[in-house]
Amino acid sequence: MSSSRFVAFFGATGGCTNAALVHSLNAGIHATALARTPSKLTDMLLAQGISQAVLDSQLTIIKGDIASVPAIKSVLLSKDHTLASQIISGVGGAPVIQWGLKFPVTVDNPEICATTTKNIVQALREIYAEQPTSASQKPSILVISSTGLSDVREDVPCGFRFLYHVTLKVPHKDKKEMENLVAENSTSTEEVFCGGVVVRPSLLTGDQNVNNGKGLLKVKVGNEDKPAIGYTIHRADVGAWIFEHVIKTGGEEWFGQRVTLTY
């Protein structure tokens, strides 16, 4: 694997994204990641068996927040001004329970997914303006969303429909806007991505430990026209699927798709 190729991770301390990062580092892939607390990310990776030598040679952690476009630019561009080949974003807010029947569950930052995507788009536009030749090597993007957002087919089992369509309405509105931003900026004449993939896992369980999933043979995969419908999926298996089918291969066969993952 050429060291000039690298993958940019956002939300890398989240379970699905962290698992994908672990698989990437184990495969010799170079990566950058944005983290508010770099030591937290480092500790998570060390706990999964990634050596300090691998962290030092393959991973660059940029301290910062998704609200900072300059910090995002530092994640997308290497020191020699090479642009990331792929972007993996698993940013999300922490759930907050509140009184009221209309929106009983919100998140601590109800616009975090859309804001992150907007700022990535802005960062890329600035990079292309500052380095016009970089526009010939636009990165792809994969974002982690959720089932329950489809306008085409119901992708949530009957027993979870109230949870998804009523209880989780606030965070799902944010994820829907994120999905639309990916589509708009992957297909328009002024696109900033060479392709976009939306991953819609069912209800997430477990943590980022890559040894704790059920394995990819247990994962059902669908798309918006023919969704895979199920109740849950382990975060580690979502990360493994992202690595095997998108990071490892380039993911071109999934461009433009909203991919459902479940058991």
LOLOSE-373623 format. One line per 3 residues: number of its first residue (from 1); their letters; for each residue x, y, z of N, C-alpha, C. Coordinates in steps of 0.001 Angstrom, whole numbers, plus 500000, padded with zeros to 6 digits. Example, Ala and Ser with C-alpha at 12.3 -4.5 7.8 and 13.67 -1.06 7.14 Angstrom:
<atoms>
1 = AS = 513190,494310,507800,512300,495500,507800,513200,496700,507800 ~ 512850,497750,507080,513670,498940,507140,512900,500030,507870
</atoms>
This chain:
<atoms>
1 = MSS = 500846,498807,500000,500000,500000,500000,500884,501246,500000 ~ 500673,502102,499032,501475,503318,498949,501141,504244,500104 ~ 502169,504821,500726,501934,505722,501847,501326,507038,501393
4 = SRF = 501311,507310,500063,500714,508542,499565,499201,508478,499633 ~ 498645,507276,499655,497205,507115,499790,496852,507093,501268 ~ 495877,507918,501659,495429,507844,503041,493943,508133,503128
7 = VAF = 493353,507690,504214,491924,507832,504446,491722,508793,505613 ~ 490788,509727,505467,490486,510710,506505,489260,510263,507294 ~ 489409,510204,508617,488327,509742,509491,487810,510883,510357
10 = FGA = 486483,510981,510431,485819,511919,511330,484888,511109,512236 ~ 484892,511426,513528,484116,510624,514470,484803,509307,514774 ~ 486129,509317,514815,486900,508074,514923,486848,507430,516299
13 = TGG = 486306,508118,517309,486140,507471,518607,484776,506794,518718 ~ 483939,506936,517691,482666,506233,517653,482874,504773,517275 ~ 481987,503897,517726,482190,502463,517567,482405,501972,516150
16 = CTN = 481516,502318,515233,481623,501832,513849,482874,502372,513172 ~ 483096,503667,513315,484237,504312,512661,485550,503841,513264 ~ 485583,503669,514571,486798,503202,515226,487157,501797,514762
19 = AAL = 486162,500930,514633,486422,499576,514144,486971,499602,512720 ~ 486414,500471,511865,486915,500594,510489,488357,501091,510479 ~ 488671,502015,511386,490031,502530,511488,490991,501437,511942
22 = VHS = 490594,500620,512904,491439,499516,513371,491764,498569,512217 ~ 490753,498177,511456,490980,497293,510304,491918,497946,509286 ~ 491760,499243,509074,492590,499962,508100,494053,499975,508536
25 = LNA = 494293,500281,509797,495662,500322,510300,496292,498929,510264 ~ 495521,497915,510598,496031,496545,510548,496389,496117,509127 ~ 495738,496740,508143,496007,496416,506735,497139,497257,506155
28 = GIH = 497731,498118,506969,498840,498937,506495,498429,500236,505843 ~ 497156,500584,505923,496661,501813,505317,496990,503009,506210 ~ 497393,504095,505600,497678,505319,506335,496385,506110,506518
31 = ATA = 496288,506800,507645,495049,507498,507971,495324,508787,508723 ~ 494348,509694,508630,494318,510878,509481,492989,510857,510212 ~ 492932,511507,511354,491696,511549,512125,491611,512844,512909
34 = LAR = 490395,513370,513002,490141,514556,513820,489639,514095,515178 ~ 490209,514636,516250,489786,514244,517594,489896,515432,518539 ~ 488857,515653,519321,488918,516706,520330,489923,516340,521420
37 = TPS = 490004,515038,521727,490942,514546,522730,491766,513429,522103 ~ 492900,513751,521477,493697,512732,520789,494068,511540,521664 ~ 494320,511766,522950,494705,510659,523824,493596,509621,523960
40 = KLT = 492345,510053,523892,491223,509122,523961,491250,508177,522762 ~ 491470,508732,521576,491533,507907,520375,492741,506973,520434 ~ 493882,507497,520836,495085,506665,520940,494867,505503,521904
43 = DML = 494279,505782,523057,494031,504723,524046,493087,503658,523502 ~ 492070,504070,522759,491127,503111,522174,491821,502194,521182 ~ 492723,502753,520391,493427,501958,519384,494444,501020,520024
46 = LAQ = 495165,501505,521018,496111,500652,521740,495390,499490,522408 ~ 494197,499745,522927,493418,498696,523594,492981,497606,522624 ~ 492967,497921,521344,492584,496927,520333,493799,496279,519680
49 = GIS = 494959,496501,520260,496141,495806,519778,496941,496524,518722 ~ 496568,497774,518417,497368,498557,517477,498618,499047,518224 ~ 499789,498750,517701,501018,499100,518404,501319,500589,518295
52 = QAV = 502132,501063,519224,502553,502456,519177,503339,502733,517904 ~ 504116,501748,517446,504896,501910,516215,503983,502129,515018 ~ 502868,501410,514956,501911,501585,513859,501240,502954,513959
55 = LDS = 500876,503354,515157,500269,504673,515338,501226,505771,514885 ~ 502493,505627,515233,503482,506645,514879,503730,506717,513377 ~ 503657,505590,512697,504014,505549,511278,502821,505673,510332
58 = QLT = 501617,505331,510790,500477,505277,509879,499342,506239,510200 ~ 499313,506791,511397,498169,507614,511792,498609,509007,512207 ~ 497932,509997,511642,498115,511391,512063,496819,511868,512698
61 = IIK = 496876,512257,513959,495691,512744,514664,495776,514264,514756 ~ 494738,514921,514264,494637,516378,514340,493710,516737,515492 ~ 494214,517505,516432,493372,517935,517557,492466,519066,517088
64 = GDI = 491176,518880,517283,490250,519910,516851,488819,519433,516884 ~ 487943,520267,516383,486507,520030,516446,485919,520141,515048 ~ 484812,519463,514822,484190,519492,513490,483647,520869,513127
67 = ASV = 483557,521771,514107,483112,523141,513812,484207,523958,513153 ~ 485437,523461,513169,486586,524204,512634,486937,523738,511227 ~ 486663,524568,510240,487023,524231,508861,488546,524111,508694
70 = PAI = 489356,524992,509306,490811,524818,509204,491289,523463,509744 ~ 490694,523004,510847,491075,521697,511395,490696,520588,510426 ~ 489532,520702,509819,489094,519699,508846,490033,519679,507644
73 = KSV = 490461,520844,507197,491421,520910,506081,492723,520201,506431 ~ 493146,520317,507678,494375,519653,508104,494230,518134,508092 ~ 493003,517646,508305,492753,516208,508240,492721,515731,506792
76 = LLS = 492196,516567,505909,492034,516181,504508,493318,516293,503695 ~ 494246,517128,504144,495497,517346,503420,496685,516869,504241 ~ 497564,516086,503608,498778,515661,504294,499783,516809,504306
79 = KDH = 500889,516607,504995,501905,517650,505090,502506,518001,503736 ~ 502506,517017,502812,503029,517299,501474,501922,517713,500512 ~ 500757,518114,501099,499607,518643,500334,498933,517601,499446
82 = TLA = 499071,516329,499812,498312,515273,499150,496921,515227,499759 ~ 495910,515059,498900,494531,515028,499360,494117,513593,499701 ~ 493345,513430,500754,492840,512107,501124,492100,511483,499956
85 = SQI = 492214,510176,499817,491499,509479,498747,490074,509130,499151 ~ 489856,508967,500451,488528,508625,500963,488282,509359,502271 ~ 487005,509643,502518,486575,510261,503770,485551,509328,504410
88 = ISG = 485757,508996,505675,484806,508187,506429,484295,509031,507585 ~ 482997,509265,507644,482429,510107,508696,481373,509335,509483 ~ 481667,509152,510767,480710,508500,511657,480332,509397,512816
91 = VGG = 480344,510684,512577,480035,511667,513624,478568,511537,514039 ~ 478339,511684,515323,476971,511659,515820,476904,512265,517207 ~ 475715,512659,517623,475538,513258,518943,475164,512217,519979
94 = APV = 475311,512595,521248,474907,511722,522350,473416,511921,522621 ~ 472679,510823,522828,471233,510954,523063,470913,511666,524364 ~ 469837,512443,524330,469367,513183,525502,467867,512935,525637
97 = IQW = 467452,512427,526785,466026,512204,527044,465428,513499,527591 ~ 464272,513891,527038,463623,515117,527508,462132,514873,527698 ~ 461525,515694,528533,460090,515568,528772,459311,516020,527535
100 = GLK = 458257,515300,527248,457412,515672,526121,457165,514491,525213 ~ 455951,514354,524741,455587,513231,523882,456004,513447,522437 ~ 456128,514709,522014,456408,514983,520607,457832,514593,520237
103 = FPV = 458818,515015,521040,460214,514687,520776,460867,514190,522070 ~ 460568,512964,522500,461098,512475,523778,462604,512251,523777 ~ 463187,512073,522596,464635,511859,522510,465231,512852,521523
106 = TVD = 466249,513568,521954,467000,514428,521060,468476,514052,521227 ~ 469381,514881,520748,470804,514654,520954,471429,515957,521440 ~ 472637,515839,522036,473260,517029,522615,473607,518073,521566
109 = NPE = 473809,517635,520331,474024,518563,519213,473140,518091,518067 ~ 471910,518589,517969,470930,518044,517016,471224,518317,515547 ~ 472294,519059,515243,472640,519318,513842,474068,518868,513524
112 = ICA = 474630,517989,514350,476042,517657,514246,476388,516944,512934 ~ 475512,516061,512456,475818,515316,511225,475822,516238,510010 ~ 474791,517072,509906,474717,518003,508779,475825,519040,508851
115 = TTT = 476104,519544,510055,477156,520551,510208,478508,519985,509795 ~ 478807,518773,510229,480070,518141,509846,480196,518031,508339 ~ 479139,517575,507695,479173,517390,506240,479311,518726,505517
118 = KNI = 478590,519739,505977,478719,521074,505381,480146,521586,505512 ~ 480745,521361,506662,482105,521860,506875,483136,521080,506067 ~ 482909,519809,505862,483794,519026,504981,483693,519554,503554
121 = VQA = 482471,519826,503112,482266,520385,501772,482980,521733,501648 ~ 482806,522596,502656,483457,523911,502625,484971,523768,502616 ~ 485503,522859,503424,486952,522646,503476,487481,522207,502118
124 = LRE = 486772,521305,501452,487210,520846,500135,487141,521969,499102 ~ 486101,522779,499160,486003,523900,498209,487195,524852,498388 ~ 487578,525099,499628,488719,525971,499882,490017,525328,499389
127 = IYA = 490156,524035,499596,491353,523328,499116,491445,523394,497604 ~ 490326,523157,496907,490333,523202,495434,490661,524608,494928 ~ 490208,525634,495657,490499,527017,495253,491968,527347,495472
130 = EQP = 492522,526832,496563,493928,527115,496891,494892,526248,496084 ~ 494475,525039,495765,495297,524094,495007,494466,523515,493863 ~ 494298,524244,492769,493415,523815,491678,493702,522409,491146
133 = TSA = 494957,521985,491177,495277,520650,490651,494681,519544,491521 ~ 494400,519838,492795,493849,518816,493682,492433,518408,493285 ~ 491753,519279,492527,490382,518978,492111,490308,517799,491149
136 = SQK = 491435,517409,490582,491447,516245,489691,491515,514938,490467 ~ 491723,515025,491782,491811,513832,492622,490835,513940,493789 ~ 489571,514178,493459,488572,514363,494511,488363,513075,495307
139 = PSI = 488198,513198,496610,487963,512004,497427,486509,511550,497361 ~ 486282,510299,497700,484923,509822,497923,484575,510040,499390 ~ 483312,509906,499725,482892,510039,501112,481913,508932,501466
142 = LVI = 482040,508410,502664,481063,507482,503237,480607,508066,504557 ~ 479297,508123,504758,478745,508600,506024,477897,507496,506638 ~ 477928,507435,507965,477131,506446,508685,475845,507114,509138
145 = SST = 474733,506605,508664,473423,507189,508933,472593,506196,509758 ~ 471377,505934,509356,470497,505049,510112,469376,504550,509216 ~ 468829,503407,509549,467580,503002,508914,466469,503900,509441
148 = GLS = 465299,503807,508816,464176,504630,509225,464077,505951,508495 ~ 464924,506154,507463,464949,507428,506742,464474,507320,505298 ~ 464191,506125,504845,463915,505925,503426,462591,506543,502992
151 = DVR = 462610,507184,501813,461397,507682,501175,460871,506693,500142 ~ 461567,505568,499995,461245,504609,498933,460595,503345,499482 ~ 461226,502709,500480,460726,501467,501061,460892,501514,502580
154 = EDV = 459955,500947,503293,460092,500812,504743,461251,499855,505035 ~ 462205,500307,505858,463366,499470,506155,463516,499183,507646 ~ 462440,499424,508400,462447,499168,509838,461391,498111,510150
157 = PCG = 461734,497077,510935,460729,496068,511287,459597,496671,512105 ~ 458431,496052,512028,457218,496605,512638,457421,496963,514109 ~ 458116,496124,514859,458281,496345,516282,459098,497563,516645
160 = FRF = 459845,498118,515690,460704,499279,515956,460193,500560,515309 ~ 459051,500514,514649,458640,501680,513856,458288,502891,514704 ~ 457659,502715,515855,457373,503867,516710,458674,504479,517206
163 = LYH = 459626,503625,517620,460920,504107,518087,461594,504953,517021 ~ 461614,504463,515787,462362,505139,514722,461622,506350,514158 ~ 460339,506232,513925,459610,507294,513234,459049,508373,514159
166 = VTL = 458999,508102,515447,458473,509088,516392,459540,509477,517421 ~ 460017,508495,518174,460956,508787,519261,462255,509407,518768 ~ 462778,508896,517650,464083,509342,517143,463972,510375,516022
169 = KVP = 462866,511083,515977,462619,512006,514870,463655,513117,514782 ~ 464100,513656,515914,465062,514773,515901,466416,514344,515342 ~ 467074,513300,515896,468361,512896,515306,468234,512413,513871
172 = HKD = 467104,511823,513516,466938,511337,512148,466789,512478,511149 ~ 466219,513594,511576,466135,514767,510698,467534,515235,510316 ~ 468437,515226,511284,469821,515628,511059,470517,514666,510098
175 = KKE = 470325,513377,510309,470966,512385,509433,470413,512465,508006 ~ 469133,512761,507880,468535,512900,506548,469160,514081,505804 ~ 469373,515187,506501,470015,516333,505858,471444,515988,505455
178 = MEN = 472141,515240,506304,473495,514786,505974,473484,513954,504695 ~ 472560,513027,504602,472462,512187,503407,472233,513035,502165 ~ 471342,514011,502262,471054,514874,501112,472279,515684,500697
181 = LVA = 473046,516145,501670,474256,516905,501359,475274,516036,500616 ~ 475397,514784,501021,476306,513865,500329,475857,513672,498889 ~ 474555,513459,498692,474038,513255,497338,474233,514498,496475
184 = ENS = 473909,515655,497026,474027,516906,496260,475453,517196,495843 ~ 476393,516843,496689,477794,517176,496422,478587,516035,495790 ~ 477877,514982,495401,478511,513867,494691,478019,513744,493257
187 = TST = 476959,514456,492920,476346,514287,491594,476164,515590,490824 ~ 476328,516722,491481,476089,517998,490800,477289,518393,489954 ~ 477106,519427,489155,478199,519911,488303,479327,520517,489132
190 = EEV = 479009,520927,490364,480017,521494,491246,480357,520528,492381 ~ 480303,519252,492096,480538,518239,493118,481932,518377,493738 ~ 482012,518056,495022,483313,518075,495696,483817,516658,495973
193 = FCG = 482908,515657,495862,483283,514267,496061,483216,513519,494728 ~ 484103,512553,494552,484023,511729,493330,482924,510685,493442 ~ 482429,510458,494633,481342,509519,494851,480957,509525,496315
196 = GVV = 479738,509114,496599,479271,509100,497976,478541,507812,498304 ~ 478743,507322,499521,478072,506121,500010,477433,506456,501351 ~ 476167,506103,501496,475468,506246,502772,475251,504856,503337
199 = VRP = 475720,504622,504547,475505,503342,505226,474422,503536,506275 ~ 473364,502716,506175,472242,502790,507099,472170,501503,507924 ~ 472864,501451,509051,472756,500265,509906,471451,500269,510688
202 = SLL = 470993,499089,511056,469854,499019,511964,470331,499375,513366 ~ 469529,499147,514400,469873,499595,515747,471243,499048,516159 ~ 472136,499951,516532,473512,499564,516829,473633,498988,518237
205 = TGD = 474423,497895,518339,474690,497274,519626,476201,497120,519798 ~ 476634,496852,521027,478036,496563,521275,478931,497781,521161 ~ 480246,497498,521136,481218,498575,521069,482098,498418,519834
208 = QNV = 483266,499060,519853,484141,499085,518692,485076,497886,518596 ~ 485098,497016,519612,486048,495910,519628,485830,494987,518438 ~ 486842,494892,517577,486684,494148,516322,486543,492651,516546
211 = NNG = 486816,492183,517754,486693,490754,518048,485321,490371,518586 ~ 484455,491363,518779,483177,491091,519436,481980,490992,518498 ~ 482167,491253,517210,481051,491161,516279,480703,489720,515944
214 = KGL = 479623,489531,515214,479208,488197,514784,479926,487747,513518 ~ 480536,488703,512792,481217,488366,511550,480395,488758,510335 ~ 481084,489061,509233,480401,489564,508040,479484,488534,507387
217 = LKV = 479709,487258,507626,478823,486240,507052,477414,486341,507629 ~ 477279,486955,508792,475967,487120,509431,475268,488408,509001 ~ 475977,489273,508284,475432,490584,507934,474603,490505,506657
220 = KVG = 473383,491021,506725,472525,491143,505544,472702,492552,504969 ~ 472818,492622,503651,473079,493899,502978,471953,494188,501993 ~ 471449,495397,502015,470413,495791,501073,470650,497204,500571
223 = NED = 469715,497698,499769,469775,499080,499299,468397,499704,499458 ~ 468245,500927,498982,466983,501617,499232,465811,500957,498512 ~ 466050,500394,497342,464972,499726,496613,464621,498371,497212
226 = KPA = 465619,497698,497777,465412,496384,498387,466202,496330,499692 ~ 465689,496987,500733,466447,497075,501989,466535,495752,502728 ~ 467643,495577,503437,467770,494470,504372,467102,494910,505672
229 = IGY = 466121,494150,506122,465337,494559,507297,465648,493644,508474 ~ 466021,494255,509578,466326,493501,510785,466330,494438,511976 ~ 466562,493882,513150,466460,494683,514367,467775,495328,514787
232 = TIH = 468865,494583,514756,470113,495123,515306,471313,494710,514464 ~ 472443,495392,514735,473738,494995,514190,474828,495545,515110 ~ 475890,494785,515269,476998,495188,516141,477845,496245,515444
235 = RAD = 478274,497231,516209,479105,498304,515658,480366,497760,514993 ~ 480959,496739,515584,482186,496177,515020,481951,495598,513631 ~ 480782,495027,513400,480494,494461,512082,480203,495540,511045
238 = VGA = 479623,496652,511480,479447,497778,510558,480819,498293,510128 ~ 481722,498443,511092,483073,498889,510766,483798,497919,509860 ~ 483620,496627,510099,484265,495616,509247,483734,495678,507829
241 = WIF = 482413,495880,507679,481826,495975,506333,482369,497216,505606 ~ 482429,498325,506306,482952,499553,505701,484381,499338,505215 ~ 485199,498674,506028,486575,498425,505620,486635,497495,504409
244 = EHV = 485978,496358,504494,486084,495342,503446,485500,495794,502114 ~ 484393,496518,502152,483672,496811,500916,483870,498221,500381 ~ 484416,499107,501196,484604,500487,500727,486062,500927,500844
247 = IKT = 486621,500884,502040,487997,501352,502205,488970,500471,501424 ~ 488848,499189,501556,489784,498242,500947,489700,498247,499430 ~ 488500,498412,498892,488287,498281,497444,488186,499612,496716
250 = GGE = 487972,500706,497453,487691,502000,496838,486207,502315,496850 ~ 485379,501264,496902,483946,501430,497098,483127,501901,495920 ~ 483737,501914,494714,483019,502464,493559,481677,501781,493293
253 = EWF = 481592,500484,493542,480331,499775,493259,479190,500229,494153 ~ 479514,500929,495250,478487,501384,496168,478190,502876,496040 ~ 478881,503563,495140,478655,505002,494973,477193,505268,494618
256 = GQR = 476633,506278,495268,475261,506667,494983,474214,505831,495692 ~ 474650,504872,496516,473700,503985,497173,473531,504319,498648 ~ 472362,503967,499152,472070,504002,500574,471982,502543,501012
259 = VTL = 473017,502090,501682,473211,500668,501970,472694,500339,503364 ~ 471754,499408,503460,471251,498975,504754,472034,497756,505225 ~ 472395,497750,506505,473140,496650,507117,472409,496192,508375
262 = TY = 472223,494878,508511,471550,494328,509680,471852,492849,509770 ~ 471348,492205,510816,471437,490742,510943,470114,490125,510497
</atoms>
